[in-house]
Amino acid sequence: MSSWESIASSKREALSSSIPPEWRIPASQLPPESQTSVVSWPKDSGFFTSAELEITSLSASELLPRIHSGSYTAENVTRAYCKRAAVAQQLVNCLSETLFDSAIERAKELDAHFARTGKPVGPLHGLPVSLKDNFQVAGKDSTVGFVSWVGKPATTNSAMVDLLADLGAVAYVKTNVPTAMMIAETVNNVFGRTVNPLNRKLTSGGSSGGESALIAFGGSALGVGTDIGGSLRIPAAMTGIYTLRPSFGRFPTRGAKSGLAGQEAVNSVNGPMARTLADIELFSKLVVGAEPWKVDPKCLPIPWREVGVANKLKIGVLWHDGLVEPTPPVQRALKHTADRLRQAGHEVVDWSPELHGEILQVLEAFFVADGGETLKTILEPANEPWRPEMDMYNKAKELPVSQMWSLQAKRSQLNTTYLSRLQKAGLDAILCPTTPYACTENTKFKYVGYTGVFNVLDYAAVSFPTGLKADQSLDVATSGQKSWNEYDEQTRNDYNAAAVNGMPISLQLVAGRLEEEKLIAMTRKVLQSLQS
């Protein structure tokens, strides 16, 4: 075993050892590898008490009133979520760090405060919140999937971690990410691959795939991830949960670790992931309401605004981006949603993919502008090999400063032209695929164009489940069509209707920059149209 492999193996063993014996699944109860879905295992196995199942089935919005009324204690809620997260780790490999002991101690302190004063510490009092691995917690690693960062614990907390603690939340786990958080599936040389609890042969997405898997399994009611090219929206879509990709500056990013630190031509943003839209809104209101601009100089001093939206929205539908055609399940969901919106009285128009190709070329150029040098300097100390998914960084050539400036000027012009298009069309929002896929088999997620374009534009975007599921009898691929390019050809060739049968189908609703409040309100109207 090489040195880097030994370091990684020791880290995995330490993670495994942090799970208390009483939360370890007996070998006799482990589901066989052939059992693809494990989401019903907690209920079917008898491993959880009825109280634990009840607690972990509730949304954050449902849990908080029960904690604040004294119906549940913070300790009981925290223990239930710690246990379910521990089980999730054993079944889908979704964690990078456990904070079980400190979380339970924190919950006891919250309960003592509540017993003494009759009041919660804050609006998130007693709510366990899961954190993507790059959020730094003092005393814990943030490896971001790098072997050389094992055993180098943070000395301070990220701003988001402190803010959530001030609101009364309980940090209890950190979740797995791909190497450098720059792969659309969650796999790295330290912890390995996180799989989808709905079907373990399928991906949980990336880079916030540990979060999406944990939430979909019921091991978290509310988590925080990040997004620089789709890293919130892609995993949310793969597991059928909700997320908000905010514009840069709405939520604090200070102290969050990155594999591409200093790459700010396209900014990474933080955002919530949850099982309900109400929880997404709850997080957003509370985080912005905590005035994060007072601790993070890159946060904008914009309070959460109460906005009204028109009864009749004008929504542009991006049926495809001109580069990769959505697979049949996504096409069906897009048509179904557009039809329901029309039936509900909204104006639905076609939105062409003009400029999308150019914007994506700019995005890719920004990501590899340093010639992969940043990643090389992190990999080399442990002699860690490049993962095959990172090949574009390994082969990249560094851009001279003059070319980088030219690229940034081009980005600004593209953003201006796209904004002019939106204004001229008078759209309230764009409805489009989150990804071309309902889901994919592990290793087959290849295209991030539907999300990445809106990172360059810095538009607010929500990925939401449509309520539809992939159906191999309905979602039959059309044969004989000419592919648009190699990505499109690979997407067509890789599409496996049987493999994704039964998986939830998500879409993306996109609003303008810094329109998070309006976007959430519009998403609610879209969901109402789908449910009517």
C-alpha positions, 0 to 999 in steps of 0.5 A: 500500500502506498503512502497516500493510500495508507493515509486515506485508509487510516482516515476512513477507519477513524471515520468508521470508528467514530460511530458508536457500537449501538449505532452499528448495523449488525451484519445479519441486518445489513441489506445485501449489495443487490438491494438498490434502494435503502430509503425504506430500510430504517422503517423496515429494519426495526433498528429505529424506535418509533420516536426516532422514525417520527423525529427524522421524518419531519421537515425542519419547519415541522420539527422546530415548533415541537422543540420550541414547545417542549414536545421534543428535547434538543437532545432527543432530536439530535440523537435521532439524527446522529443515529440516522446519519450514522446508518446512512454512512454505513449504507451509502458512504455520505459522511466525511466527519462526525461531530456526535459527541459535541452535538449531543453536548450542545443539545444538552446545553440548549435543553438546559437553557430552555428549562431555565428560561422557557425560551429557545436560544434562537429560531433554529434552537435544537435543529441538527444541521448537516454541513458540506465538508468544506465548511470548517469546524474547529478541531475537524478536518476539511479535506475536500477530498485531498489526501494531503489535507487529512490530519490538518484540522481547522483552527476556526469555524467558517462564518456560516458555522458560527452564524448557524450556531448563533441561531441555535442550530446543532452541527452534527456531521460533515458530508462527503464531496468529490476531489476539490468539489469540481466533479459532478459526482461525489467520489475522491481518493480519501473516502471513496464514492457516495451513492444514491440511497434511492438506488445505490447503482446511481449517482447522488450527484456532486459536489454536494452529493454527501448532503443530498444522499444524507437528506434523501435517506432521512439523515438530515432535515436541513443541510448546507452545500455550495455551488460553483457550477451546479454543485447544489442543484445537480445533487438535489436533482439526482435525489429529488430534494430542494435547493436554492442556488443564491446569487453571490453575496446573499449568504456568507462564504467567509472561511469556507475551504476551496480546492480552487481558492482565489478563483473568483471569476465565477464565485462559489456560493452557499445554499440550503438543501432540504426535503421541502421548499418551506425549509429552503425559505426558512433557512434563507430568511434566517441567514439573511436576517442574521445580517451576515454582512457584519461578519463577511465583507463579501456579503451584501447588506440586503435584508430579506424582502417580502415580495409579491408576485403576479398571479399570472407569471410569464415563464420562458421554457428552455427546452434544450440548451442547443448542446445536449438534449435532455433525456426522455424523462426530463423532456416529459417532465418539462412538457408536463410542467409547462402544460400545467402552468398554462392550465393555471393561467400563466403565460408560457413562451419558448426561450432559445439557448442563445449565448449558452454555448459561449457562456459555457466556454467561458466557464470552462476556461475560468476553471482551468485558467491556472493550468491546474497548478493549484490542484497539483500543489495540493496533490503532490505532498502526498503523491496523490494521483489525479482522479480520471474525472479531473483530467481537464485540470491535469492537461490544462495550460495556464492563461497569461494575465492578459488573456484572463482579463480578456476572458473576464471582459467577455464574461461581462459582455455576455452577462450584459447581453443576456440581461438585455434579452431577459428584459426585452422578453419581459420574463419573470423566470426561466424553466429548464432542466436542472441536468439532462438526466433524471439520474445516471449510473455511477460514473456516467454524469458528464454534462453540467451545462444546464446549471453552469451557465447560470453560475456565470450569469450569477442568477438565482436558481431553485432545483425542485422535484416535479412529482413525476418519476422516470418510467421506462415504458414512457421514456423511450429514446428516439432512435436515428437522431443525429447527435449535436456533439460528443457530449450529446452523443454520449448522453444519448448512448449512456441513457438507460431507461431501465436503470433510472426507472422510478427515479424522481425527475427535477427541473430548475426555475431561474430568476434574475440576479439577487431575486431569491425572494421572488424566485422562492415565491414563483417556485411555490406557484409552479408547485401549486400548478403541478399539484392542482 
